[in-house]
């Protein structure tokens, strides 16, 4: 078994089922948002952090929930909440608080019937394997939620590309915002 080929094939099988209209719609909603907040726990949180960073490079005002410099969310802001199962307590709780503050909630999950999906204004459904191996998820030889995390990263990068195009951002303009203190 070629492990690299297996991983790529698994990712491709999941991404074939991604709703590209939903990806485009989410990108346009983010373009209209004054500020974008991202929340997730564990590896989903790491994917969210990468997304918030890329949005910052593309000119967005973006924050990661839980950081000391994250301000209060307000009406018209957008929260992108990532949870494979859709039932991660912290992610659902933050989503509920954001919604009560008048912000829009974009859920990213494998579970359209989850608590996160119920709170979300829109859901990006990623039918990849999670650590729970629920029915309907794409099977995977990888441990835990690796396939979900990989697909989330690619899907959020696709949203970033649509966001960049809508704002006429490119590698050059993003590079200007890249850290220069390395």
C-alpha positions in Angstrom: 0.0 0.0 0.0 1.3 3.4 -1.0 0.4 5.5 2.1 0.8 8.9 0.4 -1.5 7.8 -2.4 -4.0 6.4 0.0 -4.2 9.7 1.9 -4.5 11.7 -1.3 -7.3 9.4 -2.5 -9.1 9.7 0.8 -9.0 13.5 0.7 -10.1 13.5 -2.9 -13.1 11.2 -2.2 -14.3 13.6 0.5 -13.7 16.8 -1.4 -15.7 15.4 -4.3 -18.8 15.7 -2.1 -18.1 19.2 -0.9 -20.8 21.7 -1.9 -18.8 24.3 -3.9 -21.8 26.7 -4.0 -21.7 26.6 -0.1 -17.9 27.3 -0.2 -18.5 30.3 -2.5 -21.4 31.6 -0.3 -19.3 31.4 2.9 -16.5 33.3 1.2 -18.8 36.0 0.2 -20.3 36.2 3.7 -16.8 36.6 5.1 -16.1 39.4 2.6 -19.1 41.3 4.0 -18.2 40.7 7.6 -16.5 43.5 9.5 -14.6 40.9 11.6 -14.1 37.1 11.5 -13.7 34.9 14.6 -12.6 31.3 14.5 -13.1 28.6 17.1 -12.2 24.9 17.3 -10.5 22.5 19.8 -7.6 20.2 19.2 -6.5 19.7 15.6 -9.7 21.3 14.4 -8.6 24.4 16.4 -5.2 24.2 14.6 -6.9 24.2 11.3 -8.9 27.2 12.4 -5.8 29.1 13.5 -4.3 28.5 10.1 -7.4 29.9 8.5 -7.5 33.0 10.7 -3.9 33.6 9.9 -4.5 33.3 6.1 -7.5 35.6 6.3 -5.3 38.2 8.1 -2.7 37.9 5.3 -5.6 38.6 2.9 -6.6 41.8 4.7 -9.4 40.5 6.9 -9.7 41.5 10.6 -9.6 38.0 12.1 -9.4 36.6 15.6 -9.0 33.2 17.3 -11.4 32.7 20.1 -9.6 32.2 23.4 -6.5 34.3 22.6 -5.9 37.2 25.0 -6.2 39.8 22.3 -9.6 38.6 21.0 -12.3 41.3 21.5 -16.0 40.8 22.1 -17.9 39.5 19.1 -20.7 41.8 17.8 -23.6 41.9 15.5 -22.6 41.5 11.8 -19.4 39.7 12.8 -19.0 36.1 11.6 -17.9 33.1 13.7 -16.4 30.1 11.9 -16.9 27.1 14.3 -15.1 23.9 13.5 -16.0 20.5 15.1 -15.9 17.2 13.3 -18.6 15.6 15.5 -20.4 18.9 15.8 -20.8 18.3 19.6 -17.6 19.7 21.0 -18.9 21.5 24.1 -16.7 24.6 23.9 -17.3 25.1 20.2 -21.1 24.7 20.6 -21.1 27.0 23.6 -19.1 29.7 21.8 -21.4 29.4 18.8 -24.4 29.9 21.0 -22.9 33.0 22.6 -21.9 34.4 19.2 -25.4 33.9 17.9 -26.9 35.6 21.0 -24.7 38.6 20.3 -26.1 38.8 16.8 -23.2 37.4 14.9 -23.5 34.9 12.0 -22.3 31.4 12.8 -20.7 29.3 10.1 -20.4 25.7 11.2 -17.9 23.2 9.8 -18.6 19.6 10.6 -19.3 16.1 9.4 -22.6 16.0 11.2 -25.7 17.8 9.8 -27.8 16.7 12.8 -25.4 17.9 15.5 -25.7 20.6 18.1 -23.3 22.8 16.1 -25.4 22.4 12.9 -28.5 23.4 14.9 -26.9 26.6 16.0 -25.2 27.5 12.7 -26.7 29.9 10.2 -24.9 27.9 7.5 -23.1 24.6 7.6 -20.1 23.4 5.5 -20.6 19.7 5.6 -17.4 17.7 5.3 -18.2 14.0 5.2 -14.8 12.7 6.4 -13.9 10.3 9.1 -13.7 11.6 12.6 -12.5 9.9 15.8 -16.0 8.6 16.3 -16.3 6.8 12.9 -20.0 7.7 12.6 -22.3 6.3 9.8 -22.0 8.3 6.6 -18.5 9.4 7.1 -15.9 8.6 4.4 -13.8 5.6 5.7 -10.2 6.2 6.4 -7.0 4.2 7.3 -5.8 7.3 9.2 -6.2 7.5 12.9 -8.8 9.6 14.7 -9.9 12.7 12.8 -6.9 13.1 10.5 -9.0 12.9 7.3 -11.5 15.5 8.6 -8.7 17.9 9.6 -6.9 17.6 6.2 -10.2 18.2 4.3 -11.1 21.2 6.6 -7.7 22.7 5.8 -8.2 22.3 2.0 -11.8 23.6 2.2 -10.8 26.6 4.2 -8.0 27.3 1.8 -10.6 27.2 -1.0 -12.7 29.7 0.9 -9.6 31.9 1.4 -9.0 31.9 -2.4 -12.5 33.0 -3.1 -12.2 35.6 -0.4 -8.9 36.8 -2.0 -10.4 37.0 -5.4 -13.4 39.0 -4.2 -11.1 41.5 -2.5 -8.5 41.6 -5.3 -5.8 40.2 -3.0 -2.9 38.1 -4.3 0.4 36.7 -3.2 2.0 40.1 -3.4 -0.5 41.9 -1.2 -0.6 39.0 1.2 3.1 38.9 1.5 3.1 42.5 2.7 1.0 41.5 5.7 3.2 38.3 6.4 5.2 38.5 9.6 8.6 40.2 9.0 10.0 39.4 12.5 11.1 35.8 11.8 
